[in-house]
Amino acid sequence: MLAINNLSFSYRRKAPMVLDNYNLKIEKGTICGLLGPNGTGKSTLLYLIAGLLKPTSGNIDYNGFNPHDRKVDFLNDIFIVPEEFSLPPISIEDFIKANAQFYPKFSRDDFEKFLAIFEMGHDLNLDRLSMGQKKRVFLSFALACNTSLLLLDEPTNGLDIPGKRCFRKAVLESMTDDRIIIISTHQVYDVDRILDHIIVASPGKVLLNADMRSISRQLSFSFSPDRNRSQLALLSLEAPGGYHIVELADSDAEETDVNLETLFELAINRPELIAQLGLAPASSLHSSQN
């Protein structure tokens, strides 16, 4: 389990907190979407979880490890794919030889499988690939390392439409009951069908932290051409032909699929309601903002 307790972080002394009193728990066997506007500290949170930054206060615990201690057993079992990265001008084979040794659970068979899912060969030179192709290779390697914690920052940026489809398939193929995958993204439609847990953050605080089942039990999502119904909804987003709306779920009605865009806007605009429904940490409304 990943536990984040009263976590605060600022890049400089006396500067506003990027994260302020974060409290999160993410269970193993979870694909978690981390959503939020620009500047809300999503990438910062991933770097803190990876141990690349040190909290100003509070702590992070992953399977008994403090990430910033950078213990070998922790580093062997975590992988982060940043939004921006570079790969050396070498063959894929040489890349594996140089890097796979740091990940005891790396599987060559899995790597070949993920390359095939991403429609990539294995006898390529990395400096001859486009940025999108490099991302396909790097994601294949990250998934094949079989770390129990995988952090992906905007993983679909740079991928074309077929690449995004391949990404969803590869993530689902890689998932196990012992793994946590956290995906930070603005591209909600690229990942909405593979997520089973959602975190929505705003500057300095967590607005929503819940699994998809809990959300769909509490809230109902639908599309309606009825303007009057949209005005009575908890929140509505105008779209061609009608409105995407969210309402309180009827306990006798069938659960609906979660519309991530509508959920995101509800969390941003009505955080008190989200807290009242039990879909946010109890402390979220009392945290400071930038």
N, C-alpha and C positions, 0 to 999 in steps of 0.2 A: 504493500500500500504506500501511496505517496501522501504525506501529511505536511501541510504548510500551516504554521502556527504563528499568528500575530506578526506576519512578515511585513517589514517596511524597508524601503530602499530609496536612496537618493544618490545621484552621481557626484554631487559636491556638497560639502558642508554648508548648511544654511540655505541650500537650494530647496525648492518644493519637492515633496516626496513623489516619486514616480509610482511607487506602490505604498499604500498606507494601511497597515493592520489587516493584511490579507489572511484569511483562514479558509483552507480548502482541504478536502480529503477526496482522493481518487482511488477507487478500488482496482485491483488487478482484473484483467479480462475486460478492459474498457477502452473504447476508442472515443476520445474526448475532443470536442471542438472548442477552441478558445477564440471567442469573438469579441470585437470591440472596435470603436472608432480609432483612427490614427492617433498616436500619442498616449495611448492608455497603458503602455508598459507590457504589451503582450510578449514582444521579443525579449524584453528585460526579464520577465518572469521565466521564460525558457532558459535564458543564460544563468539565472540564479539556480534553477533546478539542476542544470548541468554542472554547477560548481564553478562556472567561469566568472561569476561575480559573487561578492560577499554581501550578505544582508546588512543593512544598517542596524536593524534590530529584528528580533524574532528568529525563527529557525525553520529549516526544512529537514524532514526525515524521509528517507527512502529505504525501506527494508533494513532499518537500523543504521544507515549511513547518513552522515552529514555531508552533503555534496561538496562543500567548500574544502573539506579535509582532503579531497582528491585521492582517496585510498584506491589502490590498484583494483581491488575486487569490485569497487563501485564503477571505476572507469571502464572495466571490462564488460560491464553490463548495462551501459547507457550509450546511446548514439544520438547526436543532434545534427540535423540537416538545416543549416541557416538559409535565410532567404537569398543571400548572395554568397557565392563560393567560387573558388577556382580549383581546377584540377591540373596536375602537372602534365607536361607534353610527353607522355609515355604511353605504352600499350596498356590495354586493360589487364593483360596478364601480369605485367610488371607492377601495376597498381595493386593488384591482389597480393602479390608477393610482399610488397612493402607494408601493407596495411592490415591484411587479414590476421596476421600473427597477434595483433593486440586484442582480438575478440575470440575467446576460446570456443564460442558456439557458432562461429562462422561456418556456413555450409556452402561448399562449391556447387552442390546439386541445387540448392535453393537459389544461388546466384544465377545459375544457368536458367532456372525456371522463371525468375523474375525478368531477366533479360528477354526471354521469349515472350512473356506477357507484354513487355514494353516494345516488342517487335524490334529488338536490337540484336546484332550479332555479338560474338565474344572475341573476335580477332581484329578489333579496331584500335586505332591510335587516338588517344583522347584529344590531342591538339587539332585533329581534323574534323571534330564534331561541332555541330551548332550548339548554342546554349541549351536549347530544348533537349537535344540528344544527350548532352552531358548530364542534364538533370535526370534523364531516364536511367543512365548508367549509375549515377551516384545514389539515386533512390533504390535501385536494385541491390547495390552493395549494402546500403543501410539496412534494408529489410533482411538481407541474407546474413547479417551479423547476429541476428536472433537475440539481440539484447532484450531484457525484460522491460526496459524503458526506452521508448523511441520518441524523440521530440522533432517535429516537422514545422518549420516556419515558412508559411506561404508556399507549400510544396507544389501547387499547381501553376504558380507563376512561370511563364515561359513554356508551358506545355500547350500543344494544340488540342483541338477537340478530341481526336483519337487518343492522344497522350493522357488526357484527363480521365477518359474512360478506362484506359489501361491502369492508371494510378489507383482508381477505386477497386478494380479487380485485384491488383497486387496487394493492397493493404488488407483486404478481406482474406486473401489467401494466406497472408502472413500471421494473422491474428490467432492467438492461443489464449487459454484461460489464465495463463501466468503473465501475460504481457499488458502493459499500458502504452497506448499510443496517444500523444497529445498533438493535435493539429491546430496551429494558429493560422487563421485565414480571414480574408475579406470576401473570398469567393464562395459564398455559402452554398450556391447551387452545384458547385463542384464536389461537395462532400456530404450534402445533407442526407443521402441515403445510406451512408456507412457509419454515421455517428450514433452512439448510444448514450452519450452524456454531453451536456452543454454547459459552458461557462461563458457568461457575458460580463465584460468588464467595462467600466467607464473610468475617467481619470482618477486614479488613486484608490479605487474600491471595486469590490465584486458585487454585481447587481443580481446575478442569477447563477446558481450552481446546482444542477439537478440532472437526473437521468431522464431519458426521453419518455419512459413509461410514466414517471411521476408527472411530467409536464402534460402528457396527453390525458391523464386522468383528471387533471385540474382544469385544463383549457381545451376548447374546441376550435378548430381552424377550418375555415371554409371560404368559398368564393360565392358572392351573391351579386346579382344586378340590382337588388333592392336598396335604394338610397336610404329609406327610412330605417331599415334593419341595420345598415352600416352606421347610422347615427346613434343607434342604441347599443352598439357593440362596445366592448372594452377598448378596442382600437381598430381602425380600418385604414387600409392603404388603397387609394384609387388606382385602378388598372384598366386597360382597354376592356370595355364591356361590363364593368362592374367594380367590385371591391373585394380585396382580400380582408377578411375580418377574423377577429378572435373574440370568443365569448367564453363565459364560464361553462364548463362541461356539465351536461346533464348526466347524473349517475346511471340513468336507465338507457342512455343512448350509446351507440357504438363509438369506441375511441377513434379519433381522426388522426391522420398523419400531421406531424408538426411542420408548420411553415416557418422556416428559420428566419426569414426576413421579417415577417410579422411579429414573431416572438422577440426578435432583437429590438424592434421598435417599441414593443410593449415594455420590455425591460428598461430601455433608456428613458421612456416617457412616463412610466408609471411604476417606479421602483418600490413604492410603498405597497402597491397591490401584490407585486411579486413576493415581497417579504411576508405579507399577510397570508399568502397561499403556502408558505413554507418552502419556497423554491430558491431562497437566498440565505446566506449565513446571517445569523441573528445580529451580528455586529455591523453588517454592510451599510446600514443607514446612518451609522455613527462615525464612519471613517472620514478623514479629511479629504478634500479635493485639492488638485493643483491650483 
